[in-house]
Amino acid sequence: MQGIESFIPLILIFAIMWFFLIRPQQKKLKEHQKMVAALRRGDQVITQGGVIGKVVKVRDDSNEIEVEIAQGVNVRVVRSTIATVTSKTEPAKA
């Protein structure tokens, strides 16, 4: 009985860590993955490096997108390095 009682504080610490650290981090990761998957041409984005640009081309077959950072200057960026989408474009009406 004494051995089980000594594990109760460890179990409580793990539960607290789960609800305050691990769970919110997983939720944020899922939201980021959803945001990156929803990128479209014309979206204004900010990369993790702080580069602000406009999505010019979205490649579905690869893990990268093309971002215009200045007029006529396009760079290829890995999708996961997109930090935020500052303005979304409206979907094309058919």
N, C-alpha and C positions, 0 to 999 in steps of 0.2 A: 504494500500500500504506500509506503514511503517513497518508492521509486516513481510511482505515477504522479504523486504530488510534486516532485521536483521537476517534472516535465511541463506542468501546467503553466508556469511563467514563460517558458520557451514557446509554447503553443500560442499564448496570448500575444507575445512579441511578434511572432510570425503573422498572426491574423491582423494585427495593427499595421505592420509593414505592407501586407497585401492590400488592405483597403486604402491606405494613404499614399503609397508609392507605386506599387506594381500595377494595380488596376487602372488608375488614371493614366499612366504611361501607355498601357495597351490601348486604352480608349483613344488617346491622342494619336497614336500610330495608325489606328484604323481610319480615323478622320483624315489624316494626311494621305493615306493610300487612296481613299475615295476621292479626295480633291485632285490628286495627281491623275487618277484614271479619268476624271471628268474634264481634263484640259482640252480646249478647242482652239482653233485658229482665231486670232484676234484678241485672246485673253491677255490682259496686262499682268505680268508676273514679276516677282522678286526672287532671285536665287539666294541660296544660303551664303554666297559670297558677297551679296549686296548689289548685284547687277540687276538693274531694272530694264525690262524689255517687253516686247510684244510677241506673242507666239505666232510664227509665220507658217510652220509646217509641223503637223503631228504625225509621227510615224507609228502606225499601229504594230508593225512587225518587229520593231526594235524597242530598245529601252531609252530612246532619246527623242528630243524635240528640237526644232530649230527656232531660235529666238532672235528677233531683230533688236539690237541694242542702240543703233543709230541708223539714220537713213542710209540704206545700202550696205549696212554691216550686219551680217547674220552669223550667229555662232550656234554650234550644236551643243546641247546641254543634256545631261543625263536627267531623266524625269524625277528621280528621287531627290535631286538637289534643288527643286523648286520649293521655296520656303512658304510663300503665300501667293494668292491670286488677288490682286488689288481691284481689278474690275473684270467682270465676266461679260462676254458677248452674248447677245440674245440668239437663240437657235433660229436657223433660217426657216421662214414660213413657206410651206409648200402650197 
